[in-house]
Amino acid sequence: MAIHRPRLPGRKAWLVLAASVSCATVGRAQAESITPFSKQKAEALLREQLPCLGCHKLNGEGGTIGPDLTTVRQRRSAAYVAAMIADPQLVVPGSIMPRTLMPAFTRDLITRYLQGEKGEKGGKGGEGGLPPAPVAAPAPADGSALYAKWCAACHGTTGHGDGPNAVNLPVKPAAHASREAMSARPDDSLYDTIAGGGAVMNRSPRMPAFGATLTPGEIRALVRHIRSLCNCEGPAWSRKP
């Protein structure tokens, strides 16, 4: 089930989010050195559980859709990083980064890890460490446009699992154009993978969850588009009589 944060107009939305997620994080990032154990834990989470490296590169590993996280501390403040993890669409409306739900302590750990050791100064996200005032979000798109925006970089524009980011991933993205593969997967399975991410479906954790970013209607539109790519339906037992 998608979870949606109420939207506030313009820069007010960013300020509310920054105040709600960043105060403790910023304080710790500025005052504490991350311990060797916490560093190892953060690296394990990023490699094995979180989807971040599906799109971002870190220390030479990961995707190339988003900015390189290795040097993010030089470009962005702790406040910006924490808020971007919490709700990227609110910070940068129209961003292709989906919102990944995670406990506050995990977000805090990842933010501190990305900000580096004590005394390293992070860059700014705009005036006073904030990003530029956001612009209006784009209008909702159809399944084809949603696929082009959110899926094609890994799965390819025609769904053959050959997007430009596929070579950076340890597991080849699903070939949505494959009639054989997709006809074995019910619509509910496709929906749950898009909404909940690869890890919850025993697939690659580098596949992010979109349930907190896209509406149920948009996810269903993506499922319909996948069906158009494979020109197939799910197993007979999964279809309505």
N, C-alpha and C positions, 0 to 999 in steps of 0.2 A: 504494500500500500504506500502510495506516495505521501510524503510529509512536506507541507508547504509552509514557509514562514510568511506571515503577513508582510506585504510590501509597503514601504513608506516612500513618499515622493523624494526623488533626487538625492542630494548629498545627506539629507537627514537620515536616510536609511543606512548609509555607510557609517555615519557617526554613531548611531545606536548600536550597530553590530560591533564596531570596533570597541566601544565601551563595554559591551557585554562579554566579549571573548578575550580581550587582549591585556587587561590590566595585570592580572596575575602572571600571565605568560611573559609579558614584557619585563615585569619586575624580575622574574627568575632568569630570563635570558640575559639580562644586564648584570645580575648580581651573582650568578652561579656558574661555575665550570661544570660542564656535563661530565658525569663520572664515567669511567671506562665501561662499567656494566650497562649504564643507561645508553651509552653510545652503541654498544653491541646490540642491545635490545632494539634500539631505533633502526639500526641497519638490518636486523633480522625481520622486523615488521615490514620495512620497505621492500626487501627482497622477496619475502615469502607470503605475506598476507595482504598488504595494502596494494591498491592498483596504481600507485603513483608512477612506478617505473614503466608502466605500459605506455605512458605518454612523455615522461620526462627522463632525461639522462642524469645519472648521479655517479660520479667517479668512473666514467667511461662505460657504464652499463645502463641500458634502458632505451626508451623510445625517443623520437625526435619531433614529436608533435608540439610539445610545449617547451618553455625555456629550460635551460640546463640548471638543475638544482645545485650543482657542485659549487657554483659561485653566487647563489642567490643572496647570500649575506652581504655581498658587495653592492647589490642593486636595491634590495628591499629591506624595510624595517621588520622587526619582530611583529609589530602590530599588523602590518600588511599581510605577512605570511600567515599569521593565525586567522585573520579574517577571511583570507582567500581560501584557506582550508575549510573554514566553517561554512561559507556560502559564496562561492565564486560568482554566481549570477548576480548577487547583490552588489559585490564590489566592482565587477566588470560586466555589466549587462550585455548579453549576447556572446559571452565567452563560451568556448567549446569545452571547457573543463566542467565535468559534472560534479555535483555536490556529493561527497562521500561521508555518510554518517559514521561518526566514531566518538567514543567517550572523550570527555574534555581532557582527561589526563593523557590520553594518547595524542591528541592534537597538541597539547603542551609539550610532550616529549619530542614529537617530530619537529615542532617549531624551534625548540632549543637546540636540537641536533643540527638543523639546517642553518641556525644562526652561528654555530661554531663555539669556540672556546670563550671564556670570560675575557672581556676587554676588547673583543672584536666588534667593531661598530657596523651595524647593518646599514644598507642604503635606505633611501627614502622612497615612499610610494607616491610622492606628490608633496604638496606643501605641508610642512609639519609632520612628515612621515605618512601622509594620507594620499590616496590615489586621486587623480583628477576627478572632478565631479562627473558622475555617471550620466550617460545619455539614455534615452528611452529604449527599452528592450524591443527587439524586432517582433513583428506580428507572428502568431503561430503559423507553422508551415505544414504542408502535407507530408505523407510518409516518405515520398521520394526525396524531398528537400531535407527532412529530418535525417534520413540515412546519409545523405551527402555530407551533412554537417557533423554528425556524431559518430558515424560508423565507417565511412569510406576510407579514412586514413589507415585503418587496420584491415578491414574486410574487403577493400577495393570498391570502386564505383559500381561495378557490375556483380559484386558479391562472390568473387572467386577466391577470397582470402589472400589477395595479392596487393593490398594497399601499400603505399610507400613506407609505412611504419612497420610492416609485417616482418621485415628482415631483422628488426631490432628485438623481436620477441622470442622467448625460449620455446613457446608453443605456437604453432601456426594458427592464425585466426580461422574460425569456422568458415567454410565455403558455403555461403547462403545460396549460391546458385546451383549447388549440387542437389539434384532431385533425389538421389539415393540417400544422402545424409539427412536432408531436411524432411523427407517423407517419413522418417523414423522418429521425428520429434514432434510432439503435440504442440498446439498453439500455446497452451498453458506453460509448457516447458520453455518455449521461446520467450514468452512474456516474463517469466520468473528470472531468466538469465539476464535479460535487459534490465529489469527492475532491481534485482538483488546482486548482480555481478557474477563473475565466473566462480569464485570460491565457494559460494553457497550451493552451487550446482555441481561440485566436484570437477570443475574445469579450471582453467588458468586464473590465478588471482590477479593477473595483470589486466583482465577484463573488468573495467570499473562498473559500479552500479549506477543506474540512471533513475532509480525510483524516487530520489529526493530532488531531481532536477526536472524530469519530464512528467507530465500529467498522465493518468491512466489512459486517456484518449490518445495521447501522442504515442505511448508505448504500443497500444493496439494498432495504431497506424503503421508503426514500424514492423509489427508482426505481419500485417497485411502486405507490406512492401516486400518483406522477405519471401512471402508466398508467391508474389509476382516474379521474383527473381528465380526461384526454383521451378515455377510453374507447377506447383504440387500442393497437396494437402497433407495434413498430419495423418497418423495411423487411423484406420477406420474406427477402431474402438474409442478414439478420442473425439470423434465428431458427433455433433448432435444428430439424433435420428431424424 
